[in-house]
Amino acid sequence: MRNENIFHAPLQPLDTEKQTVGCRHTNPDICAKNGLPKVCALVRADKMCYAPPQSWAKQFQKLKAMKPKAK
């Protein structure tokens, strides 16, 4: 279930440095938290991931800086 582009996809309104809407792992099959209730987006009803990749905080800041400012 590889998805090379998901890590670089635009931010969702509920994304933060510590959580993401949906899984941001490029290969969730090797994620140690894959399938953990209350943690993994793949098994949560609200699709929130509370264990994004370790590099996510830095990527979040990059994506946030690229986001167009509202007028």
VENPEUR-V704234 format. One line per field, one symbol per residue. phi: phi as a letter, one per 20 degrees, with the letter a starting at -180 (. if undefined). psi: psi as a letter, one per 30 degrees, with the letter a starting at -180 (. if undefined). burial: I if it has 9 or more other ideal C-beta (glycine too) atoms within 8 Angstrom, else O. A space follows every 10 residues. Layout:
BEGIN
phi = ???
psi = ???
burial = ???
END
This chain:
BEGIN
phi = .fbfeffdfg fegefcfdbc emedffbffd ffegnfgmce ffcefemedd bfggefgffg fffffeffff e
psi = hkjffefgll klegkaffll jlkgkfiffg kfgkfkkfek fffkefgkkg illegeeeee eeeeffkkkk .
burial = OOOOOIIOOO OOOOIOOOII IIIIIOIIOO IOOIOIOOII IOOIOOOIII OIIOOIOOII IOIOOOOOOO O
END
